[in-house]
């Protein structure tokens, strides 16, 4: 399995999700399966089949999280000493020249990426273009919608 990069906060969130799945969701679905079994004929029991499907999803997610966390390299961005350079985990404010507005992102690993929460993947086109930039740097990159131009306004770390 490839190396998985996580911020400290991202690793904590995945650990919390794993704990919840194991200690809350798994027992809940096991109880639902037992209750559905008590209703009799399983071949026509929709509750039983839905609970089994949910159990399959939970077990798959547990296995996925355990696998990723076992090979994860957790990087504490607060301990980085990179003097204003955009690196993994950096919080970056950019000026979007096309839209004439500022946008803020954190550069994270693929598992943490969530554009709606301002987290962009290190391996995304904009993530790759940002790495190594400093405040005041201007750059362009090829996005799926065409070429985009930005200026780095500020760089911060947790």
MIZATOR-356139 format. One line per 8 residues: their letters; for each residue x, y, z of N, C-alpha, C. Coordinates in steps of 0.02 Angstrom, whole numbers. Example, Ala and Ser with C-alpha at 12.3 -4.5 7.8 and 13.67 -1.06 7.14 Angstrom:
REM MIZATOR-356139
AS = 660/-284/390/615/-225/390/660/-165/390 ~ 642/-112/354/684/-53/357/645/2/394
//
This chain:
REM MIZATOR-356139
XXXXXXXX = 42/-59/0/0/0/0/44/62/0 ~ 24/112/-37/63/174/-40/61/211/26 ~ 109/255/34/113/297/93/53/345/93 ~ 22/354/151/-35/398/158/-15/456/203 ~ -18/517/176/-1/577/215/-63/604/249 ~ -56/618/314/-112/647/352/-85/703/396 ~ -125/755/405/-109/804/456/-126/773/523 ~ -101/802/576/-115/776/643/-191/778/656
XXXXXXXX = -223/832/637/-295/839/647/-333/787/605 ~ -311/776/544/-343/728/500/-338/657/528 ~ -279/640/555/-270/574/585/-316/565/645 ~ -322/618/686/-366/615/744/-439/606/723 ~ -460/639/669/-528/632/645/-541/561/620 ~ -493/532/584/-502/463/559/-502/413/617 ~ -460/424/668/-460/381/727/-527/385/762 ~ -555/445/768/-621/454/801/-675/418/761
XXXXXXXX = -673/423/695/-722/388/653/-716/313/663 ~ -655/287/664/-644/215/674/-670/193/741 ~ -656/232/793/-680/215/861/-757/214/862 ~ -788/263/831/-861/266/829/-890/205/792 ~ -860/187/736/-884/130/698/-880/66/739 ~ -825/58/774/-814/-4/813/-856/-7/877 ~ -862/50/912/-894/48/977/-968/68/977 ~ -991/102/925/-1061/124/923/-1099/92/864
XXXXXXXX = -1074/104/803/-1111/82/744/-1113/5/736 ~ -1056/-28/747/-1054/-101/740/-1102/-135/789 ~ -1099/-118/854/-1147/-150/901/-1220/-135/884 ~ -1233/-74/860/-1301/-54/842/-1327/-98/785 ~ -1286/-110/734/-1309/-149/676/-1314/-223/695 ~ -1271/-247/739/-1276/-317/762/-1342/-327/799 ~ -1360/-278/839/-1424/-281/875/-1483/-279/826 ~ -1478/-238/774/-1531/-234/724/-1538/-300/686
XXXXXXXX = -1483/-334/672/-1485/-399/638/-1518/-451/683 ~ -1500/-451/747/-1530/-498/794/-1605/-487/800 ~ -1625/-424/803/-1696/-408/808/-1734/-429/745 ~ -1704/-418/687/-1736/-437/623/-1741/-513/617 ~ -1690/-549/642/-1692/-622/641/-1750/-649/682 ~ -1764/-614/736/-1818/-635/781/-1887/-631/748 ~ -1892/-593/694/-1956/-587/659/-1972/-646/615 ~ -1926/-693/609/-1941/-754/571/-1909/-757/503
XXXXXXXX = -1947/-778/453/-1925/-793/385/-1878/-738/358 ~ -1814/-756/350/-1764/-707/328/-1767/-692/253 ~ -1795/-738/214/-1795/-728/142/-1838/-668/121 ~ -1888/-651/160/-1932/-595/142/-1929/-540/194 ~ -1874/-537/232/-1868/-490/286/-1824/-431/264 ~ -1855/-376/245/-1819/-318/219/-1775/-286/273 ~ -1798/-287/335/-1758/-258/390/-1692/-297/398 ~ -1696/-362/393/-1637/-404/400/-1587/-389/344
XXXXXXXX = -1612/-387/282/-1568/-374/225/-1537/-304/228 ~ -1575/-255/251/-1549/-187/257/-1495/-184/312 ~ -1507/-219/367/-1458/-220/422/-1394/-256/400 ~ -1400/-310/362/-1341/-346/337/-1301/-302/289 ~ -1337/-265/247/-1304/-219/200/-1266/-165/238 ~ -1298/-138/290/-1266/-87/332/-1205/-116/367 ~ -1211/-178/391/-1154/-211/424/-1096/-219/375 ~ -1111/-237/314/-1059/-245/262/-1024/-178/250
XXXXXXXX = -1062/-124/246/-1033/-58/236/-988/-39/294 ~ -1011/-49/356/-973/-32/416/-908/-72/419 ~ -912/-137/407/-852/-179/409/-802/-159/355 ~ -827/-141/296/-783/-118/242/-749/-53/260 ~ -786/-7/290/-757/58/310/-705/48/366 ~ -720/4/413/-672/-11/467/-607/-37/437 ~ -614/-84/391/-554/-114/360/-515/-61/321 ~ -550/-18/285/-517/36/247/-480/84/293
XXXXXXXX = -513/105/348/-481/152/394/-421/120/428 ~ -428/58/451/-372/24/483/-312/17/436 ~ -326/1/373/-273/-5/323/-238/60/311 ~ -277/113/302/-247/179/290/-208/205/350 ~ -236/197/409/-202/221/469/-139/181/484 ~ -137/118/464/-78/78/477/-17/99/436 ~ -29/130/379/26/153/336/32/229/334 ~ -7/263/376/-9/336/375/55/367/403
XXXXXXXX = 75/420/371/129/461/397/97/526/420 ~ 95/535/486/62/593/515/113/650/521 ~ 95/707/492/139/765/492/107/819/535 ~ 142/839/587/118/892/631/141/958/601 ~ 95/994/570/113/1056/535/136/1111/583 ~ 117/1106/647/139/1157/695/214/1153/707 ~ 245/1097/693/316/1088/706/360/1100/644 ~ 328/1119/589/366/1131/528/401/1199/532
XXXXXXXX = 461/1202/506/498/1265/504/517/1277/431 ~ 471/1305/394/482/1313/322/479/1385/299 ~ 478/1431/345/481/1503/333/438/1527/275 ~ 373/1519/282/327/1548/234/318/1512/169 ~ 347/1453/162/340/1415/100/278/1370/105 ~ 242/1362/50/185/1318/48/209/1245/47 ~ 190/1208/99/207/1138/105/144/1100/126 ~ 149/1035/131/94/994/155/69/1021/222
XXXXXXXX = 3/1030/227/-27/1053/290/-35/1128/295 ~ -5/1166/250/-8/1239/254/-78/1264/240 ~ -96/1318/275/-158/1355/261/-138/1413/215 ~ -170/1417/158/-150/1465/107/-210/1509/88 ~ -198/1574/86/-248/1620/60/-223/1643/-8 ~ -266/1636/-58/-248/1652/-127/-294/1707/-153 ~ -267/1746/-198/-309/1794/-235/-322/1763/-303 ~ -386/1749/-315/-408/1720/-379/-416/1777/-429
XXXXXXXX = -369/1782/-475/-368/1839/-522/-427/1838/-569 ~ -451/1778/-587/-508/1774/-634/-573/1796/-600 ~ -583/1776/-537/-646/1792/-502/-640/1856/-461 ~ -579/1885/-457/-567/1945/-419/-590/1939/-346 ~ -567/1883/-314/-584/1873/-243/-531/1829/-211 ~ -530/1830/-144/-484/1788/-107/-518/1721/-89 ~ -478/1668/-90/-501/1601/-70/-449/1572/-22 ~ -471/1530/24/-425/1500/72/-430/1424/69
XXXXXXXX = -373/1392/72/-369/1319/70/-317/1294/119 ~ -323/1231/137/-269/1196/172/-248/1139/126 ~ -183/1130/118/-156/1077/76/-150/1015/119 ~ -188/963/102/-191/902/142/-181/840/97 ~ -181/782/127/-176/719/90/-242/701/57 ~ -240/652/15/-300/631/-22/-358/611/23 ~ -343/578/79/-396/555/124/-432/612/159 ~ -399/667/169/-428/725/204/-461/775/157
XXXXXXXX = -445/771/93/-468/821/45/-544/828/46 ~ -567/890/51/-639/905/52/-646/978/31 ~ -657/990/-32/-658/1058/-59/-711/1101/-26 ~ -767/1071/-5/-820/1111/28/-797/1139/95 ~ -747/1107/126/-719/1131/189/-651/1164/179 ~ -634/1180/117/-572/1216/103/-509/1174/108 ~ -516/1108/100/-457/1064/104/-445/1034/35 ~ -387/1052/6/-371/1028/-60/-315/976/-56
XXXXXXXX = -318/928/-99/-270/874/-100/-202/897/-127 ~ -151/872/-96/-82/884/-118/-73/861/-190 ~ -110/809/-210/-102/782/-277/-148/814/-329 ~ -191/861/-308/-235/896/-356/-193/944/-397 ~ -219/967/-454/-181/1014/-495/-161/1078/-458 ~ -207/1106/-419/-190/1168/-382/-143/1151/-324 ~ -152/1094/-292/-108/1073/-239/-36/1066/-262 ~ -27/1032/-319/40/1024/-347/71/1091/-367
XXXXXXXX = 29/1136/-394/54/1201/-415/74/1245/-355 ~ 41/1236/-298/55/1277/-240/119/1259/-203 ~ 138/1196/-203/195/1173/-164/258/1213/-182 ~ 290/1240/-131/352/1277/-140/343/1352/-151 ~ 281/1375/-159/268/1446/-170/274/1484/-104 ~ 285/1550/-109/290/1595/-51/239/1651/-59 ~ 228/1689/-5/184/1748/-9/208/1794/-64 ~ 160/1818/-104/176/1863/-158/188/1828/-225
XXXXXXXX = 200/1763/-224/211/1726/-286/146/1722/-327 ~ 152/1730/-391/96/1720/-437/109/1656/-475 ~ 55/1620/-490/63/1557/-526/0/1542/-566 ~ 8/1501/-616/-48/1476/-655/-44/1400/-656 ~ -100/1369/-666/-102/1297/-673/-161/1278/-717 ~ -158/1218/-742/-210/1194/-787/-263/1156/-746 ~ -321/1187/-738/-378/1156/-703/-423/1122/-755 ~ -467/1078/-733/-513/1047/-781/-553/1097/-822
XXXXXXXX = -566/1156/-793/-604/1208/-829/-560/1255/-869 ~ -495/1242/-870/-449/1285/-908/-396/1314/-863 ~ -355/1357/-890/-300/1386/-852/-326/1436/-800 ~ -299/1431/-739/-318/1475/-684/-257/1511/-659 ~ -266/1574/-638/-211/1615/-613/-226/1638/-541 ~ -175/1630/-498/-182/1649/-428/-119/1685/-404 ~ -128/1722/-349/-71/1751/-313/-76/1727/-241 ~ -19/1708/-211/-18/1686/-142/-19/1748/-98
XXXXXX = -72/1756/-58/-80/1814/-14/-47/1799/53 ~ -60/1740/82/-30/1724/146/-23/1649/154 ~ 25/1628/196/38/1558/211/44/1552/287 ~ 6/1505/316/8/1494/388/7/1419/403 ~ 26/1403/464/28/1333/486/-9/1328/552 ~ -37/1270/567/-72/1260/631/-27/1272/690
//
